[in-house]
Amino acid sequence: MVKTTKLASAIKLSLIASISSSAFVVSHNAIAEEESATFERIAVTGSRIQRQDMETASPVTVIDASAIRAEGYNSVDEILQAQPAMAGMAAGSTTNNGADGVAQVDLRGMGSSRTLVLLNGRRMVNSGSGADSAVDLNTIPVAMIARVEILKDGASAVYGSDAIAGVVNIITKKDFEGFQLDVNGGVTDKSDGENLELSALYGFNTDNGNYTFGVAYSDRGGVMQKDRDWVEEGASSFVPGGSLGGKVQDENGDWVARTEGYDYTQDSWLQTPSTRYSFFANATQELSNDIIFTGDVLYTKRQSEQMMAPQPASVMLDVCTPSSTGNCITLTDEMLAGGISADDQGKVEYRRRMTDAGNRIYEQDTDTLRISAGLAGVLDVHTGIDWDVAYTYGKNKAETWVHNSINASNMEQSMYDNQDAWFSGDPLSDAIVNDISYLESTTGGNEQHIVSGVISGEAFELDAGAVAYAIGAEYRHDSGYYNPDPVIVAGDGTAAQQDPTDGSYSVFSVYQEVSVPFTDKLTGEFALRFDDYSTFGNASTWKIGLTYEATDDLMLRTVAATGFRAPNVSELYGGNVGSYDYLDDPWGNEQDPQILVNYTSDPDLKAESSESYTAGLVYSPSYIDGMSVTLDYWRFKITDAISRLDVQAGLKACYEGDATACETFKIGANGDLTELTNPLTNVGYQDTSGVDFNLAYRFEGLGLDWKVSNDLTYLLNFEQDGVDYTGTIGGMFGGYAEVKNNFSVQASQGDWSLMYSNRYIGEMNDINYGDKAESVLYHNISGLYHFNDSVTATLGVKNLTDVEPVMVASGNEAGTVPEVYDTLGRQFYGGVTVKF
């Protein structure tokens, strides 16, 4: 029988403090109460082995609650996307077209579905409008966050699928005692974009546990594109009054070539409005000397809106001939004189901006529930074995609506029946508008069940220390569905046709980790995982990490790992869906840059495979107290990538005579894009590499406490499917700046602190046109003051110098890429915290 008085007590206290087996949590109160414990064993994101220190081979960035408030972040996606390690184009509050109000993370620019999101160390259910491929970060309120940990290397061997690019682990507030009320808000200097967050936190201790509860309310106001001077007018070929064969009527009633376009920016959001209601709770209770219950609950309701210009409707009309017997239109002498004629199929195109019906207003009402409960303890075996079993349930359901949608079939019939009314250029009657417009309604959802168990401990002793291990198993079942409006399914809408999605899969996994101290200086970390899927089959992944303490000041570290990403429900079972992508037609046939592309899925998709490698150092010079430096080289390679091909590159290749490209994208003769298709395939690849540098320095000077931080990512290469995106930007893939840097300096004394920070995004070239997008530097200032032990206030300004976003010719909104640049301008924010 082993003596466990000190060891078991220390482990038990750390379990009480951590709740999750994968959190970075240390309870200082618990340590103080157990002074006889010789060490604390905790867990680190990226490993399930309980360990005595937090130095591992994997690079991890930690953002705590105080930094979140100081920077004035309003949402989790805003926190993450401000980090230099992020790239690409993750959906967020400034995504007005096609995202249904979701917010996501895009680590390394490798895609939101390749970054695993955890809540307290356990998976978060995918969420959004239904059959979603990633987590909607809007489901996690900022008020509940204790800190965010970003693991920046591949972790499939530890966590399974989706962790190819890394892991975001969001740790919630727990072990709280008392009552706390927070009020935070902000507004732009143009008096719009208001945001407000109200939250309350209540917690109490029992003899052997803690219960913490919280509620949060968040309201984000909208900002219109027309309210920013830098937004250039749009010029859509879909105009009020309509055009026939590209011609419009002038004041004399003659049909002439259209010379003016419609300014759609007047009716589009730049920041989309959203309201969220959240409830969360954490519980820790010691049931006996050997068993501890842990649990957490999160529920969030999101009500969000996007708005775009009235529906651009296009209808191909049959032109009457002497032998016509069905519906057709008669071309008048004036139309013929204006050059309007039928095409080879006997049709002519009619386009109209449906201002008669009103703006397209997209609404979402989503509910997301996540419950996780577990038992943990210590077995009095050998030197002690930690064990943890847990069940996690997640469910997301959504209802979405599009107001003032247009039924294309009804519109076509109405035009045949009311030719004079449609071709007059005058506003349509209420009777016609009511006949052709409708409320588009969609439902969807996601559901997840996870049962997991893990044991960990020390296997045996070596001269340099104990060999630690973790062995675990997990069963997970994911399902999702998405039911478009019947009009859309039937292809009768002027919006793109879409099929329903419905499917599920399950996976059983086993894994093991071992940490081996080869010498006092050299430690190895090894992980192996096997996943068996009900869809494509199985996958095996491994990870090898080494840390070497070269000196007391310098630690070298490296990790090599394999990874995979299983195809998700939407990729496997998603119905065909149309998407209006911003593209350049090399044949010049299309009148608009938004071209309809048919997106297809494939039930026979296989898993992606990846290789990742990081190597770097951690340097804490003894001659400069309080300073630490990290430098890491990283590279990720994905093969058999599940991705859509680059349609723009396909158009160019087909135009230049590549018959294979024409066939792949279903491009017809002479650039006919009627059947333009972008399929999901397993033939894609990604290859990206770069360098991360971080400097943290705490010191005293001039009677003040100083904190300096610098976080830099230098992108060496990002290549996907034969296209080099390094240093480029575009509306389809986002931005891949070679240099991104965050810097901050904070001075504090007693009850107050002041902080200056800046965020740098390096110059990029337009992916389609080659124009240079200049670098930008955003400046921010903030201050904090403790009035007393109960009241604290913060005040700050983001984008102090009101830097405007860079114009991008192939951007996706407002002539830029809002997911990359700050489009709101100068913002003021503040908050008050009251503790009782």
Secondary structure as UniProt FT lines:
FT   HELIX           5..18
FT   TURN            21..22
FT   HELIX           28..33
FT   TURN            34..36
FT   TURN            45..46
FT   STRAND          60..64
FT   HELIX           65..71
FT   HELIX           76..81
FT   TURN            84..85
FT   TURN            93..94
FT   TURN            100..101
FT   TURN            108..109
FT   HELIX           112..114
FT   STRAND          115..119
FT   TURN            120..121
FT   STRAND          122..123
FT   HELIX           137..139
FT   HELIX           142..144
FT   STRAND          145..151
FT   HELIX           156..159
FT   TURN            161..162
FT   STRAND          166..172
FT   STRAND          178..188
FT   TURN            189..190
FT   STRAND          195..206
FT   TURN            207..208
FT   STRAND          209..220
FT   STRAND          223..224
FT   HELIX           225..227
FT   TURN            229..230
FT   TURN            240..241
FT   STRAND          243..244
FT   TURN            245..246
FT   STRAND          247..249
FT   TURN            251..252
FT   STRAND          255..257
FT   HELIX           264..267
FT   STRAND          269..271
FT   STRAND          274..286
FT   STRAND          291..308
FT   STRAND          312..319
FT   TURN            322..323
FT   HELIX           333..337
FT   TURN            338..339
FT   TURN            344..345
FT   STRAND          347..353
FT   TURN            355..357
FT   STRAND          360..379
FT   TURN            382..383
FT   STRAND          385..407
FT   HELIX           408..417
FT   HELIX           419..423
FT   HELIX           430..436
FT   STRAND          437..462
FT   TURN            463..464
FT   STRAND          465..483
FT   HELIX           486..489
FT   TURN            490..491
FT   STRAND          501..517
FT   STRAND          522..533
FT   STRAND          538..549
FT   STRAND          554..565
FT   HELIX           569..573
FT   STRAND          577..582
FT   TURN            586..587
FT   STRAND          594..600
FT   TURN            603..604
FT   STRAND          608..619
FT   TURN            622..623
FT   TURN            625..626
FT   STRAND          627..644
FT   HELIX           647..655
FT   TURN            656..657
FT   HELIX           659..664
FT   TURN            665..666
FT   HELIX           669..671
FT   TURN            674..675
FT   STRAND          677..701
FT   TURN            702..703
FT   STRAND          704..720
FT   TURN            721..722
FT   STRAND          723..724
FT   TURN            726..727
FT   STRAND          728..730
FT   TURN            731..733
FT   STRAND          734..735
FT   STRAND          739..749
FT   TURN            750..751
FT   STRAND          752..761
FT   STRAND          764..766
FT   TURN            767..769
FT   STRAND          772..773
FT   STRAND          776..786
FT   STRAND          791..798
FT   TURN            800..801
FT   TURN            809..810
FT   TURN            814..815
FT   TURN            818..820
FT   STRAND          827..835
//
